[in-house]
Amino acid sequence: MASVALTHLTTLLQAKKLDGTLTRPLTTALPSTSTGVEAFDQALSGGWPRGHVSEVVGPPSSGRTSVMMATLAASTSKGGVVAVVDVADRFDPASAMAAGVDLDRVLWVRGPNMTWGAPQSTVGDLAVRRGLRAFDLIVRAGGFAVVVLDLADVPERAVRALPASTWLRLAHVHEGRDTVGLLVGTAPIGRSAGGVSVSLRGTGAWAGASAQSRRLAGLKVQPQVARSARVGRGVRTRHHVATAESPKEAACLFALFETR
């Protein structure tokens, strides 16, 4: 039975929305939001953890955008409101609608439509900072099931130049909320301690018995899921990595491919 002092401390932390720092029994299921992909939901014990920053990363044509679209479609189909902070102005409403996203329930924050290069590095860095600020403000506003920060087409240099405190601050903003923060990029960015990282790698699936008839038949996506694991009294000390090994999981992920 919890002491009066411990109960009082727990109440104070909850009031300040800092109850994410509390340890919980390992059997307690954390609230989550579906990724829209059955194989991922199974690997993540239900989906993206709410109140945390997670990320889906990979090179172009790895399926990162498809996973993002599936997540948005799953949330909007259940009446949720979502937001996409599109730093490089790459979000395609037509593709989103074809993926099942209810555009009437999407807040789209568009960055400048530009080609990233050395002459425009200053403009690009400013777009990243503004995107981070928009991401922060939307989460603080509340009422969103999922808020996406799409950095997929932003050069890694611009992302790495951000101070580490950036991601710590965003993790703190999410604590105690029912919102999923989702980062999309080419490499691991800055998930929070309770978030998960889904890393995607696409390899070509070829058909044809001879060199002359050999052709690209599709794209096979191999995911890795990394997250902190709770050990002992709730202290996170190690990582769990899951990959799609079974034919069923491979079939679910085979169709996840993109053009960017």
DRENROGU-961796 format. One record per residue (C-alpha): z, y, x; residue in three letters. Coordinates in pm, whole numbers, padded with zeros to 5 digits, always signed. Example, Ala and Ser with C-alpha at 12.3 -4.5 7.8 and 13.67 -1.06 7.14 Angstrom:
% DRENROGU-961796
+00780-00450+01230ala
+00714-00106+01367ser
END
This chain:
% DRENROGU-961796
+00000+00000+00000met
-00103+00337+00143ala
+00171+00582+00235ser
+00208+00915+00059val
+00110+01099+00378ala
-00206+00890+00422leu
-00303+00940+00060thr
-00251+01315+00094his
-00461+01327+00412leu
-00740+01129+00245thr
-00739+01371-00049thr
-00765+01670+00184leu
-01056+01519+00374leu
-01238+01441+00051gln
-01185+01797-00071ala
-01344+01927+00250lys
-01625+01669+00221lys
-01512+01510+00547leu
-01432+01170+00402asp
-01728+01028+00594gly
-01491+01019+00892thr
-01263+00771+00714leu
-01276+00403+00798thr
-01347+00168+00510arg
-01318-00207+00464pro
-01620-00391+00599leu
-01684-00544+00258thr
-01726-00205+00092thr
-02092-00143+00017ala
-02206+00205+00113leu
-02414+00393-00147pro
-02783+00379-00067ser
-03125+00488-00192thr
-03418+00248-00200ser
-03685+00281+00069thr
-03943+00163-00181gly
-04020-00138+00042val
-03842-00459-00056glu
-03828-00600+00297ala
-03666-00281+00428phe
-03418-00266+00142asp
-03307-00618+00226gln
-03271-00538+00596ala
-03078-00218+00519leu
-02847-00375+00258ser
-02997-00169-00023gly
-03189+00112+00142gly
-03126+00442+00321trp
-02753+00525+00337pro
-02664+00836+00140arg
-02475+01114+00309gly
-02640+01037+00643his
-02950+01125+00842val
-03189+00834+00901ser
-03530+00824+01062glu
-03861+00638+01046val
-04063+00669+01365val
-04375+00531+01522gly
-04714+00624+01667pro
-05010+00724+01448pro
-05132+00445+01218ser
-04798+00264+01237ser
-04701+00310+00871gly
-04445+00589+00902arg
-04611+00804+00636thr
-04650+00507+00403ser
-04276+00433+00427val
-04199+00798+00356met
-04431+00795+00052met
-04277+00470-00075ala
-03930+00625-00050thr
-04038+00938-00238leu
-04209+00727-00505ala
-03901+00510-00554ala
-03673+00813-00592ser
-03896+01016-00824thr
-03967+00712-01043ser
-03593+00700-01118lys
-03578+01069-01207gly
-03464+01194-00868gly
-03574+01523-00717val
-03696+01511-00357val
-03802+01763-00094ala
-04051+01746+00191val
-04021+01996+00476val
-04372+01966+00617asp
-04350+02135+00957val
-04715+02078+01057ala
-04867+02105+00705asp
-04990+01745+00691arg
-04855+01637+00350phe
-05138+01529+00119asp
-05047+01560-00252pro
-05341+01342-00361ala
-05229+01056-00136ser
-04870+01102-00253ala
-04973+01081-00617met
-05181+00769-00543ala
-04870+00615-00384ala
-04675+00671-00705gly
-04492+00994-00622val
-04417+01218-00921asp
-04530+01554-00781leu
-04343+01741-01056asp
-04022+01626-00888arg
-04120+01725-00532val
-04028+02046-00351leu
-04292+02093-00081trp
-04207+02335+00200val
-04524+02393+00401arg
-04538+02492+00765gly
-04835+02664+00932pro
-05164+02473+00939asn
-05234+02476+01309met
-05359+02269+01601thr
-05075+02217+01842trp
-05156+02326+02195gly
-05031+02533+02486ala
-05172+02866+02357pro
-04985+02818+02027gln
-04666+02667+02164ser
-04461+02971+02065thr
-04585+02956+01706val
-04524+02582+01701gly
-04167+02615+01830asp
-04100+02877+01564leu
-04238+02643+01296ala
-03999+02368+01411val
-03698+02600+01399arg
-03794+02725+01054arg
-03844+02370+00935gly
-03496+02275+01056leu
-03350+02577+00882arg
-03526+02487+00557ala
-03406+02126+00586phe
-03049+02250+00635asp
-03058+02491+00340leu
-03210+02238+00099ile
-02944+01978+00178val
-02669+02238+00137arg
-02815+02344-00198ala
-02752+01994-00335gly
-02919+01808-00618gly
-03181+01630-00406phe
-03197+01252-00379ala
-03404+01258-00059val
-03489+01542+00179val
-03758+01466+00437val
-03816+01656+00761leu
-04167+01556+00873asp
-04206+01608+01248leu
-04468+01333+01289ala
-04744+01559+01422asp
-04514+01784+01623val
-04541+01730+02001pro
-04243+01543+02141glu
-04192+01828+02386arg
-04107+02065+02102ala
-03861+01816+01951val
-03693+01731+02282arg
-03646+02102+02354ala
-03401+02128+02064leu
-03033+02122+02166pro
-02836+01807+02086ala
-02603+02013+01869ser
-02891+02049+01622thr
-02861+01689+01507trp
-02481+01694+01510leu
-02487+01995+01280arg
-02733+01830+01041leu
-02522+01513+01036ala
-02219+01721+00940his
-02414+01893+00660val
-02498+01555+00504his
-02142+01418+00511glu
-01998+01354+00167gly
-02325+01421-00017arg
-02542+01190-00228asp
-02852+01302-00039thr
-03055+01094+00206val
-03179+01292+00503gly
-03496+01134+00644leu
-03662+01235+00970leu
-04022+01130+01036val
-04155+01138+01390gly
-04324+00958+01676thr
-04003+00864+01864ala
-03631+00842+01780pro
-03509+01191+01699ile
-03152+01234+01588gly
-03010+01002+01324arg
-02645+01040+01240ser
-02382+00777+01327ala
-02403+00622+00980gly
-02780+00648+00952gly
-03047+00396+01046val
-03359+00407+01262ser
-03673+00226+01147val
-03919+00199+01433ser
-04274+00088+01348leu
-04546-00048+01570arg
-04893-00128+01441gly
-05122-00389+01598thr
-05475-00470+01494gly
-05552-00789+01302ala
-05897-00909+01403trp
-06141-01143+01231ala
-06446-01323+01366gly
-06492-01630+01583ala
-06718-01470+01843ser
-06729-01142+02032ala
-07034-01036+01831gln
-06866-01098+01495ser
-06522-00973+01592arg
-06408-00692+01363arg
-06090-00514+01263leu
-05962-00677+00943ala
-05644-00473+00903gly
-05328-00353+01065leu
-05013-00556+01110lys
-04696-00353+01116val
-04395-00482+01308gln
-04073-00293+01228pro
-03741-00276+01404gln
-03431-00156+01224val
-03146-00019+01437ala
-02810+00096+01308arg
-02452+00119+01420ser
-02232-00177+01330ala
-01867-00147+01239arg
-01629-00353+01445val
-01253-00389+01415gly
-01099-00098+01228arg
-01430+00061+01140gly
-01522+00187+01485val
-01896+00188+01545arg
-01955+00034+01887thr
-02279-00160+01880arg
-02629-00170+01729his
-02794-00421+01503his
-03169-00472+01534val
-03372-00655+01271ala
-03741-00740+01277thr
-03976-00880+01018ala
-04008-01243+01115glu
-04065-01431+00788ser
-04409-01459+00625pro
-04272-01286+00314lys
-04156-00983+00511glu
-04478-00974+00710ala
-04679-00977+00387ala
-04476-00686+00249cys
-04532-00481+00565leu
-04893-00574+00639phe
-05023-00315+00395ala
-04822-00030+00544leu
-05075+00162+00746phe
-05198+00519+00762glu
-05470+00737+00912thr
-05260+00978+01111arg
END
